[in-house]
Amino acid sequence: MSQALIVPPELRIADGAGASVFRAAAHRGPVPRDTIAEITGLSVATVNRQVSALIAAGLLRERPDLVEPGAVGRPRVPVEADHERYLTIGIHIGAVTTGIVASDIRGRIIGAVGIPTPNGDQSIALSSITASARAFSSRWHRRTPLWAGVALGGRVDSVTGIVDHVRLGWKGAPVGAVIGGGLGLPVSVAAHVESMAAAELLLAPDRDAAEATGTSLYFYARETTGIAITFDGKVHTPAGGPGSVSHLPTGSSAACPCGGTGCLEATVSDQAVVQRARAAGLFDASDATRRAPTIQALYKVAHDGSRPARELLVERAEVLGRTVAMLRDLFNPDRVVLGGQAFTEYPAGVPHVAQAFARASTLPRKDVRISGFGNRVQAHAAGAVSLASLYADPLGAVRRART
């Protein structure tokens, strides 16, 4: 295992000339240089210099075959990201499942695999995840791996790549050192909800212009809950790690491992909801999932017409709606983005989230939406971390990767 190069990810829309030109070509290419100049506000001469350097680094390529008839001069030759040369490896370590994705430099996921998150000793678990990621990345033998990115919950020190994760029982886990060293790649490590907010900024090109200004609140719910805030196109990353909403009071009677009752995560997490459904006898005794039921099994029971199952899921949706309203009123952001399977895997619950939000919020309604990444939000979050350095400083990232 080689010594890892751990680089804190820049979870922001960068405004440097190289980053601006690369982003325009990656998101809108094939696109002529003079159009890039219009998009970025840079001079054509500056764009030409940056394009030449990015082509030399293997990040962009020209498309002379797409020159419009009658067009004269190099500024009219379209360029695009050379998306067949490199890939990045993103790893999302969840409480139950770990996802590993390969992304091209445009941010498109070209392959993904999921494995159960290993239990037990953190060193063995990290080694196992790294081995799976290494085997997965070897599938693309014609592409050059450029960077690795890891997104996970808990307290994340992005400078050292060290993580404390209470849910997994990890303390001082050297996530960056083990995964980066095992893959032989520069590695960035970030808190997973902050990574999801970054994906909205970096990998959703139709929205980057609007979200480069103002504030956004990102709220996530699945097996865990969390929030992240963006200011003018940059994810807020507190030096002491992300804050927690896990123990916000909801008024429910759910028991929490902290010793209290009604804490948010103990009320709305997949595991908590499944446990209440099992206690209520909502799973068929003949069903093979009865001994180890899943949230997907509960969705099926509700879809098949079980009123108690629907009521349980509506109750969770209403708690989520009220919680989002409280946080929205507290921070008063310009927009709110909801992510995670608690919102996306049971569409019938979304109207109840919206209604509870409207009843609980005291402020005029603004932009509130569900993430466009749907059920793949974790995968795109990991991809965003693996691409963050490239999008912030494309030429610098390639130099680091090569050394």
Secondary structure, 3 states (H helix, E strand, C coil): CCCCCECCCCCECCCCHHHHHHHHHHHHCCEEHHHHHHHHCCCHHHHHHHHHHHHHCCCEEECHHHCCCCCCCHHHCEEEECCCCEEEEEEEECCCEEEEEEECCCCCEEEEEEEECCCCCHHHHHHHHHHHHHHHHCCCCCCEEEEEEEEECCEEECCCCEEEECCCCEEEEEHHHHHHHHHCCCEEEEEHHHHHHHHHHHCCCCCHHHHCCCEEEEEEECCCEEEEEEECCEECCCCCCCCCCCCCECCCCCECCCCCECEHHHHHCHHHHHHHHHHCCCCCCCCCCCCCCCHHHHHHHHHCCCHHHHHHHHHHHHHHHHHHHHHHHHHCCCEEEEECHHHHCCHHHHHHHHHHHHHHCCCCCCEEEECCCHHHHHHHHHHHHHHHHHHHCHHHHHHHHHC
